[in-house]
Amino acid sequence: MRIIVLGAAAGGGLPQWNCGCGNCNAARDGRIPAMTQSSVAVSADGRSWAVLNASPDIRAQLAATPALHPTGLRDVPLQSVLVTNGDIDHVAGLLTLRESQPFALWATPAIHAVLAANPMLGALRADLVPRNRVTLDQPVGIAPGLTARLFAVPGKVPLYQEGDVVETGLVGETTVGVELTANGRRALYIPGCADLPDWLADRIAGADLLMFDGTLWEDDEMIRLGLGQKTGRRMGHMPVVETIAAFKDVPVGRRVFVHMNNSNPLVDPASTQTREAEASGWQIGRDGMEITL
């Protein structure tokens, strides 16, 4: 199995267009690497690919990834797109993929309902882009030799669906993780997760690779830095400092943080927090990172 991290940042990317924090300014100045928004590509044979989450940056991500370049006039290696929730940073890129190109769109019925409610996404022609509904915990083939199973993880509805009361620990079709299997290898992609209950830790145990939610280093990070009014958990994300502790005794081959907010010190390769995470056995996802299992 071959995995390419197309984008390692959370919504807004790095630098975020309206942010003058230390990390964003460092990225603008070229002192730390810039990051595009959350997405990965996966293949079992290196020729046919599935993309997990269509970020708003997908045009630039595809252009920067030779494995996904066209092989003919309108022939592309992209077989399918699978989305793990209805968040803007995971679905807005579907509008970029409207150029009369066939591919399969995979999601749970609840996520498909969110997409269907947006008339703009009608630009994805239904005769070319079938909307494949995935039942939780049922295997589906998303590319040749590559099987995916979607499973519920604690999370919340997208921001644009929030009401007066927001439940951040919903377990159902709204926020899912992806279990990928190919050629005897197993990888899990969980870019959004609010908690790690025992049943989820048990499911992850033994995986060859885990790509996990690394949005904020600390729960109150954005509040403390004056960048927002919400905690990480209020946004549906487990803070990294708690994640490292929670996974201490969970056997996993490789551990990679993805979906990192611009405020997170992990985006700086030289930060103390990056060294701490790496000393605990975690890698920090970066745009263009390639993993072969």
WOHU-V810196 format. One record per backbone hydrogen bond with DSSP energy under -1.0 kcal/mol. CO is the residue of the C=O (numbers start at 1). NH is the residue of the N-H. Records with the same first field share a line. If there is no record, write none. Layout:
# WOHU-V810196
CO=NH + NH
This chain:
# WOHU-V810196
1=293
2=43
3=291
4=41
5=288
7=39
8=260
9=38
10=13
14=35
16=19
21=25
22=26
23=27
24=28
25=29
26=31 + 32
35=14
36=9
39=6 + 7
40=52
41=4
42=50
43=2
49=79 + 80
50=42
51=82
52=40
53=55
54=93
55=58
57=61
58=62
59=63
60=64
62=65
65=68
66=69
75=71 + 72
77=49
79=104
80=51
81=106
82=53
84=176
87=90 + 91
88=92
90=54
91=94
92=95
98=100
104=81
105=132
106=83
107=134
108=112
109=113
110=114
111=115
112=116
113=117
115=118
118=121
119=122
120=123
121=124
123=125
125=128 + 129
128=103
130=105 + 132
132=107
135=138
140=148
143=146
146=142 + 143
147=181
148=140
149=179
150=137
151=177
154=194
155=170
158=161
159=162
170=155
175=153
177=151
178=189
179=149
180=187
181=147
182=185
185=182
186=208 + 209
187=180
188=211
189=178
190=213
193=238
197=201
198=202
199=203
200=204
201=205
204=207
207=253
208=254
209=188
210=256
211=190
212=258
215=261
216=240
217=241
218=221
219=232
220=224
221=225
222=227 + 228
223=226
231=235
232=237
233=236
239=243
240=244
241=245
242=246
243=247
245=248
247=250
251=206
254=210
255=283
256=212
257=285
258=214
260=10
261=264
264=267
265=268
268=271
271=275
272=276
273=277
274=278
275=279
277=282
278=281
283=257
286=289
289=5
291=3
